[in-house]
Amino acid sequence: MTQKDKDSFPLRAYGKSELALLYFPTAQSAHTAVNHLMSWIRRYKGLLQTLEAMGYRKSAKCFTPKEVAEIVRCLGEP
């Protein structure tokens, strides 16, 4: 395992708020951070559709490891 592998972002299931706060640590609330993250996801062409094809639903409280991997691939590590 290389140093880069050790330092890379862990791809696991994350609650929406948990992941959103990693991307937006200075947000005034978890709700605000989730709104910002979902805005980014909607703006990245095709990302929301890809997540939905993986089984993501708007009412979901968490992202699966595969969904997190796709978000990180598109948006970069938080």
C-alpha positions in Angstrom: 0.0 0.0 0.0 1.4 3.4 -1.0 1.3 6.6 1.1 -1.3 7.9 -1.4 -3.6 4.9 -0.7 -3.3 5.5 3.1 -4.1 9.2 2.7 -7.0 8.8 0.3 -10.6 9.4 1.2 -12.2 6.3 2.7 -15.0 5.0 0.4 -17.7 3.7 2.7 -21.4 4.5 3.4 -21.9 8.0 4.6 -25.0 9.8 6.0 -26.0 12.7 3.7 -25.2 15.2 6.4 -21.9 13.5 7.3 -20.7 13.6 3.7 -22.1 17.1 3.1 -20.2 18.5 6.2 -17.0 17.0 4.9 -17.5 19.0 1.6 -18.8 22.1 3.4 -17.3 22.2 6.9 -18.1 25.9 7.4 -21.8 25.6 6.6 -24.1 27.1 9.3 -25.9 23.7 9.7 -26.0 20.2 8.4 -29.1 21.0 6.5 -27.4 23.9 4.7 -24.4 21.6 3.9 -26.7 19.0 2.4 -28.5 21.6 0.3 -25.1 22.8 -1.0 -23.9 19.2 -1.8 -27.1 18.3 -3.6 -26.9 21.5 -5.6 -23.4 20.5 -6.7 -24.6 17.0 -7.5 -27.5 18.4 -9.6 -25.1 20.8 -11.4 -22.6 18.1 -12.4 -23.9 16.9 -15.7 -25.2 13.3 -15.4 -24.1 12.7 -11.8 -27.6 12.7 -10.3 -28.8 10.4 -13.1 -25.9 8.0 -12.5 -26.7 8.0 -8.7 -30.3 7.3 -9.4 -29.4 4.4 -11.7 -27.4 3.0 -8.8 -30.5 3.2 -6.6 -30.2 6.6 -5.0 -33.5 8.2 -4.1 -34.1 11.8 -2.9 -35.5 10.6 0.4 -32.4 8.4 1.2 -30.6 9.3 4.4 -27.3 8.0 3.3 -25.1 7.3 0.3 -23.8 3.8 -0.4 -20.1 3.2 -0.9 -20.6 3.0 -4.7 -22.5 6.3 -4.7 -19.8 7.9 -2.6 -17.2 6.7 -5.0 -19.1 8.3 -7.9 -19.5 11.5 -6.1 -15.8 11.7 -5.2 -14.9 10.7 -8.8 -16.9 13.6 -10.1 -16.5 16.3 -7.4 -13.2 15.3 -6.0 -12.3 14.4 -2.4 -13.8 16.7 0.3 
